[in-house]
Amino acid sequence: MLMSNSGGLWDNAKKYIEAGNFGGKGSEAHKAAVIGDTIGDPFKDTAGPSINTQITVVSLVSSLSASLFILYSIF
């Protein structure tokens, strides 16, 4: 979740600076935002979808195993 959210934050920060805030394009803030965006894009594009898949698989496994726990419970 951290990687997905921080990737989007870095991407939006660059867009915010390019809109004219903090000196706009060509400023030191823009140079830093480009570096942040270079890191943020892989975070956003790979971590987000993979964590959603992991959540789905864990939910499915826990739902299927819940019936086994109930079936073989002592109580």
Sine and cosine of phi, psi and omega as CSV:
sin_phi,cos_phi,sin_psi,cos_psi,sin_omega,cos_omega
0.00,0.00,-0.62,0.78,0.00,-1.00
-0.88,0.47,-0.70,0.71,-0.04,-1.00
-0.91,0.41,-0.64,0.77,-0.01,-1.00
-0.91,0.42,-0.72,0.69,-0.02,-1.00
-0.94,0.35,-0.66,0.75,-0.02,-1.00
-0.94,0.34,-0.54,0.84,0.07,-1.00
-0.89,0.45,-0.69,0.72,0.06,-1.00
-0.91,0.41,-0.59,0.81,0.02,-1.00
-0.90,0.44,-0.70,0.71,0.00,-1.00
-0.91,0.41,-0.61,0.79,0.03,-1.00
-0.91,0.42,-0.71,0.71,0.00,-1.00
-0.93,0.36,-0.51,0.86,0.04,-1.00
-0.90,0.44,-0.65,0.76,0.04,-1.00
-0.91,0.42,-0.67,0.74,0.03,-1.00
-0.89,0.45,-0.61,0.79,0.01,-1.00
-0.91,0.43,-0.68,0.73,0.01,-1.00
-0.93,0.36,-0.63,0.78,0.02,-1.00
-0.92,0.39,-0.31,0.95,0.05,-1.00
-0.98,0.22,-0.07,1.00,0.06,-1.00
0.91,-0.42,-0.02,1.00,0.00,-1.00
-1.00,0.08,0.48,-0.88,0.02,-1.00
0.83,0.56,0.54,0.84,0.07,-1.00
0.98,-0.22,-0.25,0.97,0.04,-1.00
0.94,0.33,-0.31,-0.95,-0.03,-1.00
-0.92,0.40,0.59,-0.81,0.02,-1.00
1.00,0.02,-0.17,0.99,-0.01,-1.00
-0.99,0.12,0.16,-0.99,0.05,-1.00
-0.90,0.45,-0.59,0.80,0.02,-1.00
-0.90,0.44,-0.61,0.80,0.02,-1.00
-0.93,0.37,-0.64,0.77,0.04,-1.00
-0.88,0.48,-0.66,0.75,0.03,-1.00
-0.92,0.39,-0.61,0.79,0.00,-1.00
-0.93,0.37,-0.54,0.84,0.04,-1.00
-0.91,0.41,-0.65,0.76,0.06,-1.00
-0.90,0.43,-0.69,0.73,0.05,-1.00
-0.89,0.46,-0.62,0.79,0.02,-1.00
-0.93,0.37,-0.56,0.83,0.05,-1.00
-0.89,0.45,-0.59,0.80,0.06,-1.00
-0.98,0.19,-0.61,0.79,-0.10,-1.00
-0.94,0.35,-0.57,0.82,-0.02,-1.00
-0.87,0.49,-0.76,0.65,0.06,-1.00
-0.90,0.44,-0.58,0.82,0.05,-1.00
-0.86,0.51,-0.78,0.63,-0.08,-1.00
-0.93,0.37,-0.66,0.75,-0.13,-0.99
-0.99,0.15,-0.44,0.90,-0.03,-1.00
-0.95,-0.31,-0.63,0.77,-0.07,-1.00
-0.96,0.28,-0.63,0.77,-0.03,-1.00
-0.87,0.49,-0.84,0.54,0.01,-1.00
-0.89,0.46,-0.58,0.82,-0.03,-1.00
-0.94,0.34,-0.58,0.81,0.02,-1.00
-0.94,0.33,-0.54,0.84,0.05,-1.00
-0.91,0.41,-0.63,0.77,0.05,-1.00
-0.91,0.41,-0.65,0.76,0.01,-1.00
-0.90,0.44,-0.67,0.74,0.02,-1.00
-0.88,0.48,-0.66,0.75,0.01,-1.00
-0.90,0.44,-0.70,0.71,-0.02,-1.00
-0.92,0.40,-0.68,0.73,0.01,-1.00
-0.90,0.44,-0.63,0.78,0.04,-1.00
-0.90,0.44,-0.67,0.74,0.01,-1.00
-0.90,0.43,-0.72,0.70,-0.01,-1.00
-0.90,0.44,-0.67,0.75,0.00,-1.00
-0.93,0.36,-0.58,0.82,0.04,-1.00
-0.92,0.40,-0.67,0.74,0.01,-1.00
-0.94,0.33,-0.61,0.79,-0.02,-1.00
-0.98,0.22,-0.32,0.95,0.02,-1.00
-0.89,0.46,-0.62,0.78,0.02,-1.00
-0.91,0.41,-0.58,0.81,0.05,-1.00
-0.92,0.39,-0.65,0.76,0.05,-1.00
-0.89,0.46,-0.64,0.77,0.02,-1.00
-0.94,0.35,-0.66,0.76,-0.04,-1.00
-0.90,0.44,-0.66,0.75,-0.06,-1.00
-0.98,-0.20,0.33,0.94,0.02,-1.00
-0.97,0.25,0.53,-0.85,-0.01,-1.00
-0.97,0.23,-0.47,0.88,-0.09,-1.00
-1.00,0.09,0.00,0.00,0.00,0.00
